[in-house]
Every structure is written in C-alpha cells, then in structure tokens.
Amino acid sequence: MRNVYFYVFILFHAAGFIWEQILSYLNRTRMNPRMPKEAEGIYDPAEYAKQQEYQKENDRFATFSESLSFLLGITILWFGGLGGLDALLRKYTDSPVALALMFFWTISALIWVLQIPFSWYDTFVIEQKFGFNTTTPWTFAADLVKGLFLNLLLVGLIVSAIVSAYTWTGRWFWLLAWGAIALLGLILTFFFSEWIVPLFNKQTPLEEGELRSAIEAFAEKASFPIRNIYVIDGSKRSTKSNAYFTGFGKKKRIVLYDTLIGDLSAEEIVAVLAHEIGHCKMKHAIYGIVLSLATIGFILGAMSLFLEIPEFSQALGGTSPSFHLGLCGFSILYGPLFTILDLVKNRIYRGQEYAADGFAASHGLGGALISALKKISSKSLVNLTPHPLVIFWSCSHPTLLQRMAQQRVNKTP
C-alpha cells in the first residue's frame, strides 16, 4: 500500500544517494593533474599522476556501483519486493523467529550474490591494474564462501536475539537485545584474532631479531610490556600495508602485516606501534567500545518506538504487520540519525588519532612516524587532499597532511 511512509522511504533513499554523489563530486573538484606543493616529499610527479588515475578509477567504479544499488533499491521499494518476500516465506513457517531468520538470510545471500561481480572487478581489474592485487582466484572464492557463512552466522545470532527478545518482552525488547548484542560484541572483540582472523589469514609469532627486540624495548620503555607480537600474511591478498592491536588483557596482541615489515625500517615500525600503544595507554579502545554500545542502545531504543507501526509493513508491500518489515522500514528512516551519530564519533576518533600521534612524538618518534605514514600513503596511492566536507562527514582519521601539520604545531614552542 502506497501510504505516506512509502513516499517517505523513497525520499530518504533518494536523498541519501544524492548526498553521496555530492560528496563524490566535491572530492573530484580537489583533483589536480599537476602535483600540488603539499604532495612534494610524499609523491614524485609520476607517482602522483598514478595516484590521480587510481582515484579516478575508483570514483567511476563507486559511482557506477552506487547508482545500480540505488536503482535496485528504488525498484524493490516501488514494487513491494520486501513485502513479496515476506508473503512467500510465510508459506513455510509461522514462527516469528524462523520467519525473520529466513527473511534476513535470504536478503544477505542475495546481496552476497549481487556483490560478487563488483568485488571481482575491484580486485582483479582495478587493484590488479595498479599493482596492488596478489589475490589468487582460489583465495578470492574461499574468502567469498567463508564471508558468507560468517555473515549468516552473525545475522542469525543478532536477529534471533532481537526477535526473541521482542517476542518475550514486547516493547521493552530493546533492553534485552542490547545486552545480548553487547555480550556478543565483547566476545568477538576478545577472541577476534583467535576465532575470526585464522579463517582468512595465517598468523605467526614475530621471530627473534632486531625488530622484535626494538619493539619489546620500546614497549618496556613506555611501561606497556607485551610479548604477543604476530605477523599476518597480508601479502596473500594485497601489497598494501597495515598494523593493529587487538584484544584486551592477556589476549592483547600486536599484529604486523608482512608487507609492512618489507616496506618500513625497524624504527618506522616501532613508531607506528608507538602510535597504537598510545591509543591503548589513553584507553581509546575502551572509549570506542562504550561509544559503540551507547550507539547501539540508542538505535535499539529508537527502533522500539517505530516497529509496531503497521503502516511500515504496508509501505514495503506487506499484507500484514511484520517485525522484520518494520525493522527494514526503520533502517531506511534512521539513516539521517545514524549519520549524526557517525559525525560525532568520527570527530572523536580524529581527535584520538592526533593524541596517539602525540604519544609517539613524546617518545622521540614523531619524525619516524611521519616518515612511515608517507611511505604507506605513497605505496597505497592514498588521496592526500579530500574535500574538507568529505573529511568532516566521512573520515575517522585525519589526512596525512593534517597529521603532518599537527606535528609541526606540536613542535612549536
């Protein structure tokens, strides 16, 4: 039934797409075939030209894929596709939990199928063209299958928790669901490296030697002793580099990409890890978890106010009120609300990045950190000059140029 909510859903879906295209356009206005002065010392002219071409390729591909996604979404809304799926699945079960699981599993599987050609093109055309891809077809296929089953498992756990809580407690379901989702999130946070990462990558302890000794010496100096230092085989998929901390307490570990070890000097790697240790010393991970849990609770609480509106299900083509259709309708409407929450979180995260940079600099590693970031950025063909509105709206990290400027400010007496 095309009630007022139907047109509101169409409007919100269209507005989100248009706004993303505006941001993409603003980023394109910052592109320049001539290398700007700010890029000197990071890119040479040939590398900068390659970065601009890489950015153009990704922008064209993103515009194409987002446009198809938008048209598909509009088509589904216009013809009541979600309501049709609901009516089809009701022939097989009367259980609210089973119906919701079948509904969201079907949608997840369809999205997975539709994304395969786009993921393939990104990996074997764009990333291959610019020398980043090292993924074999077998690894690509295995990742897809593992990703699907992991997604279905997580969707199953979350949907089961939410729908079961709603069935048992009614409108106050969100409190019980919030607790269940929070517990699942904490478990995954603690055991991510032991349960999830091994499904996709091999992790091996960093061998004894100069690098391990340098890392352990700095950790002791910073009063942050740690012995769990691992190397992950990131090179099996890409030449791009990364490093991160994961886990808490005895589960805490440093993870280095093997590509990072090949690209940076020992001092630069220690500087990158000093930045990560800074995050841990200032308890940014804990703040992030608290902020995420608060966000989830806020969204679930807001959701509880809307799910019982029967017009939501009707607007999506349903013939009777449905929890899962109401959830789909709410997910369209909360987009602007979620964006506001993201703006707040990204602002906090950018501040934390500056603080972690400052921690590394306070231990005499500011120069080595900037040197490492320059190498990582140039090798990955990172866009140095996104539009300020894009940074404000979308970025959880400051740009390299902003981080360099902040380092200069910190050095100023």
Rosetta blueprint (number, residue, H / E / L):
1 M L
2 R L
3 N L
4 V H
5 Y H
6 F H
7 Y H
8 V H
9 F H
10 I H
11 L H
12 F H
13 H H
14 A H
15 A H
16 G H
17 F H
18 I H
19 W H
20 E H
21 Q H
22 I H
23 L H
24 S H
25 Y H
26 L H
27 N H
28 R H
29 T H
30 R L
31 M L
32 N L
33 P L
34 R L
35 M L
36 P L
37 K H
38 E H
39 A H
40 E E
41 G L
42 I L
43 Y E
44 D L
45 P H
46 A H
47 E H
48 Y H
49 A H
50 K H
51 Q H
52 Q H
53 E H
54 Y H
55 Q H
56 K H
57 E H
58 N H
59 D H
60 R H
61 F H
62 A H
63 T H
64 F H
65 S H
66 E H
67 S H
68 L H
69 S H
70 F H
71 L H
72 L H
73 G H
74 I H
75 T H
76 I H
77 L H
78 W H
79 F L
80 G L
81 G H
82 L H
83 G H
84 G H
85 L H
86 D H
87 A H
88 L H
89 L H
90 R L
91 K L
92 Y L
93 T L
94 D L
95 S L
96 P H
97 V H
98 A H
99 L H
100 A H
101 L H
102 M H
103 F H
104 F H
105 W H
106 T H
107 I H
108 S H
109 A H
110 L H
111 I H
112 W H
113 V H
114 L H
115 Q H
116 I H
117 P H
118 F H
119 S H
120 W H
121 Y H
122 D H
123 T H
124 F H
125 V H
126 I H
127 E H
128 Q H
129 K H
130 F L
131 G L
132 F L
133 N E
134 T L
135 T L
136 T L
137 P H
138 W H
139 T H
140 F H
141 A H
142 A H
143 D H
144 L H
145 V H
146 K H
147 G H
148 L H
149 F H
150 L H
151 N H
152 L H
153 L H
154 L H
155 V H
156 G H
157 L H
158 I H
159 V H
160 S H
161 A H
162 I H
163 V H
164 S H
165 A H
166 Y H
167 T H
168 W H
169 T H
170 G H
171 R H
172 W H
173 F H
174 W H
175 L H
176 L H
177 A H
178 W H
179 G H
180 A H
181 I H
182 A H
183 L H
184 L H
185 G H
186 L H
187 I H
188 L H
189 T H
190 F H
191 F H
192 F H
193 S H
194 E H
195 W H
196 I H
197 V H
198 P H
199 L H
200 F L
201 N L
202 K L
203 Q E
204 T E
205 P E
206 L L
207 E L
208 E L
209 G L
210 E H
211 L H
212 R H
213 S H
214 A H
215 I H
216 E H
217 A H
218 F H
219 A H
220 E H
221 K H
222 A L
223 S L
224 F L
225 P L
226 I L
227 R L
228 N L
229 I E
230 Y E
231 V E
232 I E
233 D L
234 G H
235 S H
236 K H
237 R L
238 S E
239 T L
240 K L
241 S L
242 N L
243 A E
244 Y E
245 F E
246 T E
247 G L
248 F L
249 G H
250 K H
251 K H
252 K L
253 R E
254 I E
255 V E
256 L E
257 Y E
258 D H
259 T H
260 L H
261 I H
262 G H
263 D H
264 L L
265 S L
266 A H
267 E H
268 E H
269 I H
270 V H
271 A H
272 V H
273 L H
274 A H
275 H H
276 E H
277 I H
278 G H
279 H H
280 C H
281 K H
282 M L
283 K L
284 H H
285 A H
286 I H
287 Y H
288 G H
289 I H
290 V H
291 L H
292 S H
293 L H
294 A H
295 T H
296 I H
297 G H
298 F H
299 I H
300 L H
301 G H
302 A H
303 M H
304 S H
305 L L
306 F L
307 L L
308 E L
309 I L
310 P H
311 E H
312 F H
313 S H
314 Q H
315 A H
316 L L
317 G L
318 G L
319 T L
320 S L
321 P L
322 S L
323 F H
324 H H
325 L H
326 G H
327 L H
328 C H
329 G H
330 F H
331 S H
332 I H
333 L H
334 Y L
335 G H
336 P H
337 L H
338 F H
339 T H
340 I H
341 L H
342 D H
343 L H
344 V H
345 K H
346 N H
347 R H
348 I H
349 Y H
350 R H
351 G H
352 Q H
353 E H
354 Y H
355 A H
356 A H
357 D H
358 G H
359 F H
360 A H
361 A H
362 S H
363 H L
364 G L
365 L L
366 G H
367 G H
368 A H
369 L H
370 I H
371 S H
372 A H
373 L H
374 K H
375 K H
376 I H
377 S H
378 S H
379 K H
380 S L
381 L L
382 V L
383 N L
384 L L
385 T L
386 P L
387 H L
388 P H
389 L H
390 V H
391 I H
392 F H
393 W H
394 S H
395 C L
396 S L
397 H L
398 P L
399 T L
400 L H
401 L H
402 Q H
403 R H
404 M H
405 A H
406 Q H
407 Q H
408 R H
409 V H
410 N H
411 K H
412 T L
413 P L
